[in-house]
């Protein structure tokens, strides 16, 4: 039922959403031969080639120009939401015995910037990312941040060019259909330590605080809920059968939230 409802929602959205107009000026930034190469690597042929070029346009490429709005950040915003929903729906259906906390932590692993950057590298999107030459020489296009972003923006471009079902099927193909079980994939070996490493350079050693915000159940079957704060800002929350598990899930959610801000 959940899947059918989601299909109806996105089919209606796709049918009613206006398609982005062709902009030949942006198309001129990439040779047709390279566009075909990217389409072959993706396994998808664009009707509106401009969408693909826009998805591959790093923000720095159009910096300080009147065309700055045509970089890939808006498509990245869209692609992030589409990927999140595909992962949510797929994990919900695939693992019916898992609780929402476990599904959240697994989804966070798959939605991390470094994980998506791996897919972008496999697709060789780093070769086609539009960058200023100085940024390319500096290695901007090889970093997890740029590659994770370009993967999201290209998915956003596919969604705008096609429909929900086509985009979902492509995402699942690129994610290898999420065949691994939650305990084997999408995890961070030391989530609390990783979060500390992200926070420490800017906010110091003592900025993170874990707080137990709820608990329920019998003493032998208790579920704890923990939130993690950076100073007074809540970054994430998690549930577990003990405080350690709940803290780790809160840290995973916080890492995913921080990745989106980059």
C-alpha positions in Angstrom: 0.0 0.0 0.0 2.8 2.4 0.9 4.6 1.7 -2.4 1.4 2.2 -4.4 0.6 5.5 -2.7 4.1 6.8 -3.3 3.9 5.8 -7.0 0.6 7.7 -7.3 2.0 10.8 -5.6 5.1 10.9 -7.8 3.3 10.0 -11.0 1.0 12.9 -10.4 3.9 15.2 -9.6 5.8 14.1 -12.7 2.7 14.5 -15.0 2.0 18.0 -13.7 5.5 19.4 -13.3 6.7 21.7 -16.1 9.9 20.6 -17.8 12.9 22.8 -17.7 13.4 24.7 -21.0 16.4 24.1 -23.2 19.2 26.6 -22.8 21.6 26.4 -25.7 24.2 28.7 -24.1 24.8 26.1 -21.3 24.8 23.2 -23.8 27.7 24.8 -25.6 29.9 24.3 -22.6 30.1 20.5 -23.2 30.7 18.7 -26.5 28.0 16.4 -27.8 30.5 13.5 -27.7 31.0 13.9 -23.9 27.2 14.2 -23.3 26.8 10.8 -25.1 29.6 9.3 -23.0 27.9 10.3 -19.8 24.6 9.0 -21.0 26.2 5.7 -21.8 27.8 5.5 -18.4 24.5 6.4 -16.7 22.4 4.1 -18.9 20.0 6.9 -19.5 19.5 9.2 -22.6 18.3 12.7 -21.9 15.6 14.3 -23.9 16.7 17.7 -22.6 20.5 17.6 -22.8 20.7 20.9 -21.0 19.6 19.3 -17.8 22.5 16.9 -17.9 25.0 19.7 -18.5 23.5 21.7 -15.7 23.7 18.7 -13.4 27.5 18.6 -14.2 28.1 22.3 -13.6 30.0 22.9 -10.4 29.0 26.2 -8.6 32.5 27.6 -9.1 32.2 27.3 -12.9 29.6 30.1 -13.1 30.7 32.1 -10.0 30.2 35.9 -10.3 28.3 35.5 -13.6 24.8 36.3 -14.5 24.2 32.6 -15.2 25.2 31.5 -11.6 21.6 30.2 -11.0 22.4 27.6 -13.8 24.9 25.7 -11.7 24.0 22.2 -10.3 22.9 23.3 -6.8 19.1 23.4 -7.4 19.2 20.0 -9.1 21.3 18.7 -6.2 18.5 19.9 -3.8 16.0 18.0 -5.8 18.1 14.9 -6.3 18.8 14.6 -2.6 15.1 14.4 -1.9 14.4 11.9 -4.6 17.3 9.7 -3.5 16.1 9.8 0.1 12.6 8.7 -0.8 13.9 5.9 -3.0 16.1 4.6 -0.2 13.3 5.0 2.3 10.7 3.2 0.3 13.1 0.4 -0.7 14.5 -0.3 2.7 11.0 -0.1 4.2 9.7 -2.8 1.9 12.9 -4.9 1.8 13.4 -5.2 5.6 9.9 -5.5 7.1 11.2 -6.8 10.4 13.5 -3.9 11.1 12.5 -1.0 13.3 12.6 2.6 12.1 15.7 3.4 14.0 17.7 0.7 12.2 16.2 1.7 8.9 17.2 5.3 9.5 20.8 4.4 10.3 21.1 2.2 7.2 19.6 4.9 5.0 22.0 7.5 6.5 24.9 5.3 5.5 23.7 5.0 1.9 22.9 8.7 1.7 26.3 9.9 3.0 28.3 12.1 0.7 31.3 9.7 0.6 29.1 6.8 -0.3 27.5 8.7 -3.2 30.9 10.0 -4.2 31.9 6.3 -4.7 29.1 5.8 -7.1 30.1 9.1 -8.9 33.6 7.8 -9.3 32.4 4.5 -10.6 30.5 6.4 -13.2 33.6 8.6 -13.9 31.6 11.8 -13.3 34.7 13.5 -12.1 36.0 13.5 -15.7 32.9 15.4 -16.9 32.3 17.8 -14.1 32.5 21.4 -15.4 35.1 23.3 -13.4 37.4 26.3 -13.7 40.8 25.0 -14.8 42.4 26.2 -11.6 39.9 24.3 -9.5 40.4 21.2 -11.6 44.2 21.4 -11.1 43.6 22.0 -7.3 41.7 18.7 -7.2 38.2 20.1 -6.4 36.5 17.6 -8.7 38.1 14.6 -7.0 36.8 15.3 -3.5 33.9 13.5 -1.8 31.9 16.8 -1.4 31.9 17.7 -5.1 31.3 14.2 -6.3 28.5 13.4 -3.8 26.9 16.7 -4.9 27.2 15.9 -8.6 25.7 12.5 -8.1 22.6 14.1 -6.4 22.3 16.8 -9.1 22.5 14.3 -12.0 19.8 12.2 -10.3 17.7 15.5 -10.0 18.3 16.1 -13.7 17.1 12.5 -14.6 14.0 13.1 -12.5 13.2 16.4 -14.2 13.8 14.8 -17.6 11.7 11.6 -17.0 9.5 10.5 -14.2 9.5 8.9 -10.7 9.6 5.2 -11.9 12.4 5.7 -14.4 14.5 7.6 -11.8 13.8 5.1 -9.0 14.8 2.2 -11.2 18.1 4.0 -12.2 18.9 4.8 -8.6 18.4 1.2 -7.6 20.6 0.0 -10.4 23.3 2.4 -9.4 23.0 1.4 -5.8 23.1 -2.3 -6.9 19.5 -2.7 -5.7 20.5 -2.5 -2.0 21.0 -6.3 -1.8 23.1 -6.3 1.3 21.3 -6.6 4.7 21.3 -3.6 7.1 23.9 -5.2 9.4 26.4 -5.5 6.5 26.2 -2.2 4.7 25.6 1.5 5.1 27.2 1.7 8.6 30.0 3.8 10.0 32.6 1.9 12.0 32.9 4.6 14.7 30.0 7.1 14.3 30.7 9.0 17.6 34.3 9.4 16.8 33.6 10.4 13.2 31.1 13.1 14.4 33.7 14.3 16.9 36.2 14.7 14.1 33.7 16.8 12.1 32.8 19.1 15.0 36.1 19.5 16.8 38.0 21.7 14.3 35.3 24.4 14.4 33.7 24.1 17.8 36.3 22.4 20.0 36.6 19.2 22.0 33.6 19.8 24.3 30.9 21.0 22.0 29.1 17.7 21.6 26.6 16.5 24.2 24.5 13.4 24.2 21.2 13.6 26.1 18.7 10.8 26.9 15.4 12.3 25.8 13.1 9.3 26.4 12.8 5.7 27.4 9.9 3.2 27.2 9.2 -0.4 27.7 9.8 -2.9 30.5 13.1 -3.0 32.3 14.1 -6.2 30.4 13.0 -4.7 27.0 13.6 -1.0 27.3 14.1 1.4 24.3 16.2 4.5 24.8 16.0 7.7 22.8 19.1 9.9 22.7 19.7 13.3 21.0 23.1 14.7 20.2 23.7 18.5 20.5 26.5 20.7 19.2 26.4 23.4 21.9 22.6 23.9 22.0 21.8 22.9 18.5 20.2 19.4 18.0 22.0 17.6 15.2 20.3 14.2 15.4 18.5 11.6 17.4 18.4 7.8 17.6 16.8 4.9 19.4 18.3 1.7 20.7 18.1 -1.1 23.3 20.8 0.6 25.3 22.2 4.1 25.5 25.3 3.2 23.5 23.3 2.0 20.5 21.0 5.0 20.7 24.0 7.4 20.8 25.6 5.8 17.8 22.4 6.1 15.8 22.1 9.8 16.8 25.6 10.3 15.7 24.9 8.7 12.3 21.9 10.9 11.8 24.0 14.0 12.8 26.7 13.1 10.3 24.2 12.8 7.5 22.8 16.2 8.4 26.2 17.8 8.4 27.0 16.2 5.1 24.0 18.0 3.5 25.2 21.4 4.7 28.5 21.1 2.9 
